[in-house]
Every structure is written in structure tokens, then in C-alpha cells.
Amino acid sequence: MTHETCRTPRLPRLPSRRRVCSGMLALPWLAAGSLVQATPTMTPTAIGQPVPWPTVHLLDGRRVDAGAVQGRAVVVVFFATDCGYCQRHNQRLDKLVRASGALPLTVIAAAYDRDPAVVAAYLARHGHAFPATLDAAVLRPVLTARRSYPMTCVIDRQGVLREVIPGEMAEDDVMGLAKWARS
């Protein structure tokens, strides 16, 4: 596997602008207490701005909507199961989850893989304590225009996007993300 393989995910194609407009694919999302209309072609949230959190479905069947993350810091990591950089990054993320204890911190791994069995096997094989979703195509346009991975996006407890970090992070840097749950 080459470095370039891990940094260029194959994302599903978004519908054409004509189909989005004619099909009325706009979904209401809640951001900072107000209703925001968002479409798949929306501009990603800028750092320092409230995130219009979409509803995502976890592999275990739970839904994470705007109400579930309200008042909590959120770390979203985009990854692929066949990416070695992601594997090391997710091991560090697992340490953060286990060390954060009672902190108001939600960590979600957004897999680019499309097969839930592959992602579930990956999480089980590595013993990760964080939940995963296959809704990367829903989350990525909201959080970042960048397509590299691993990609870490951090939202503070007030629902504001604070960091978008491409690539593998060192363990100290990953553990430092807990600061957003404390502030």
C-alpha cells in the first residue's frame, strides 16, 4: 500500500445539481439552536463557525442527531479499514476514548468503506471502544472539503468547529483533543 492510496479515498458521487434542486434533497439540520437547511452540495463549515450537525447512523443501530451531541465535544475521524496510517491513528483515538472517562466527549469514526461487516470486523479485531458510522458521505461535506484520511475534525461543546487536522496525529496530539471537552 502506498502513501497515496491512504490519502485518496473513493467517495460516492453526489447527485448532479439539477437532481438536487429538482429532487428537493435538502435536509433540515440543527445548529446552535436554530434550524439550518443543508444540501449535499453545501459549503463545509469554516473553523470558528457553528456546525449544522446531520443525523448519522452508527453501525450498532443508534442514531446520533444534533440533540445527542449538544453540550458535548465531538471528534470525528474519517478513515478506511485498509489504511495503515488510519490504523495507527485509530489506536491513539482509542486511547483517548478510554482515558476520557466521564468527560463530555463523543468520538465517532466515519468509515469510507461501504460494507458494514468489514468495518465491524475491523473495530472488533482492534478492540476499539469508539462507535463507527458508514455515513462519511453525509459528514464530510459538512466538516471539510478535503478528501485525505485519516482526517480529524473537532467540534467544541458549543457546537463550533475548532480543528480540521489532515493525516495521522502523534499520540500526545490526539490525547490533547480532550481539552475541547473541558472548555
N, C-alpha and C positions, 0 to 999 in steps of 0.2 A: 504494500500500500504506500503510495507516495503522499507527501505533504499536501499536494494539490488536491488529491482525492478527498481528503478530510475537510478541505476548505470550500468545496464547490458542491453543495447538496443539490439533488434533483428534486425540485419543488413542483407540486402540481400547478398546472397552468390556471390562471384566473380567467373567469369568463370575459369575453370581449366587452368593451364599454357599451356597445349597443345592447347586448343581452343584459347587462347590469341595469341599465336605465330602463329598458322596456320590461324587464322581469321584476323590477322593484325588489332587489335583493337587499335593500337597506335593513339593518337590524338595529333596534334601539339598545344602547349600552348606557350604563350608569357611570358617571364620572363626577367625583367630588360633589355628590348630592344633586346633580342635575342630569336630565336626560340628554344624551348626545346621539345624533344619527351618524352611523358609520357604514361604509361600504367596503368591499374587498379592495377597492382602488384608493382607499383613503391614504393620506399622508401620515407617516409614522409620527408618534408623539415626540416632541422636542424635549430635550433634557430640561428639567425645571417646570414642565407643564403637567397638568393632571392627565392620568391615563384613562381612556374610555375602556374599562375592563370588559372584555367579552365573556360570555358564558363558555366555559370549556368543560369537556367531559373526560374524567380520569379513566384509566384502564380498569380500576376496581368498580366502576359504575357510578361513582359520586360525581356531582356537578359542582363546579366552582364558579359562582357568579359574583357580581360586584359586592353583594352583601356578605359573602363568605370571606372576602379579603379586606373589608372595611376595618380600619384601625390596626391593620397588620402590615408589616413589611413583607414584600413579596420578591423572591428571587426566582426568575425564570431562566432556565438554561436550555438552549436549543442544542441538540446532539443527534448523532447517528450511532447505531449499535456497532457498526463496523469501523469506527474511527478510533484509533489508538490514543489520540490527543483527548478525545471526549472521555475515553475510559479512565485515564488518569485524572482528568478534571472532575469527573463524577465521583471518584473515590474521595477526593478532597471535599466535594459538596456533601457527601455522606457524612464525613466527619463534622462538618458544620451543623448538619441537621441533628446529629446525635449530641453535640455539645451545646446546642441552643436551648435545650430543655423547655422551660416554661416561657421563653421569650415569645412575643407576638410576631412570629416569623413563619411564613409559608414558603416552602420551596417546591417548585414544580419543574419537572424535566419534560421538555417538549420534544418528542422524537420526530425526526424526519422520516423514519421508517413507516411503512403503511400497514404492516402485518402486526396486529396486537399480540399474537403468540410469540413472535420474535422479540418484541420489546419486553413482554412479561418474563420470558426466559432469561433475557439479558439482566433484568433487575434481580431476579431470583438467583442467578448464577453469581452475581457480585454482592448479593445481600444488601442492596441499597434500601435505606429507610425512607426515601422520599417517593412521592407519587409521580406518575408519569401520565402524559396525555399524547394522543396522536393528533391533537389539534394545533400543531405547529403552524399550519397554513392559516389558521384563524388568529393566532397570537402574533406571529412575526410582522404582518403589516401594521399592527397597532404599535409595536415596540421598536422596530428597526427596519430600515431599508436594506441593511447589509445582509448578505447571504452566507457569510462564513460561519463555521462552527468548530469547536463549541463557541457559543455566544451567550454571554451572561447579561441579563437585564435586571436592574434593581429598582423597585418602587418603594418609596418610604411609607410610613404609617399614615400619612395624609393623602396617599394615592398619587403622589407626584413621581415621575420618572427621574431618577437620580444618576444612574450609571448604565452605560451600554458598553460592555467590555468584550471585544472580539478575542478569540483564541484561548488557549489553555492558561490558567492562572496558577501562580505559586500557592502553596498551602496557606501561608500567612495572609496572602491577599484574600483568599476565599474565606478564611476564618474571620477576617476583618469586615466582611459583609454584615456580620451580626450587629454592627454599630447602628444600622438603619432600623433595627428592631428596638433599640434602646433609646432612640431620639424621638 
